[in-house]
C-alpha cells in the first residue's frame, strides 16, 4: 500500500476493502465494521499488522505490530482493539 493519503477521506465501502485485500503488497485487509462503509481497517503484510482509523476525515495509523514480536492473531487483535478505541474516542 502506498500512503494513507491515497485512501479517500471517508469511510471505505466493502468493495474498496476487497480491492485493498487483493492488492500487491498487502496479505490481508479487513474492515472493523461488519456491514456497510467502515471507518476502521486492519491491514497486514508478512512483516507487520497495522490498524487504521478515519479520524477527522483523515486515515491515521493508530497501531502497528511487528510480526517479529507478536504472533499474527495477537497482532490482529491488538490493532483491532486500538482502531475501535480510536473511533469511539473520536465520536
Phi, psi and omega in degrees: 000137178294244181247166178296334180294343179282347177277142181293150182280053181201167175301145180275138175285160180304320180295326179289322176295319178298320178297317176300320182297332180266355186285152177294142178093344177243125178277333190204130173220130181215143177284150176273347177253136187291320185233145173075191180299148182237143175258006179224144185214138173246126177236150182216148170238188178289345183252337184206165171233137179231147174250127180243139179227142176274110182232126181054045178060030179218132176284130181230143174281119182252352178200146176213127182234115175288135182285351174287343182249340183222142171296149184307313180301320179293318180296319178299315180296316180300314180293320179298316179297321179295318180296311181300317178297319180293320180294316179296321180292333181279343183284000000 
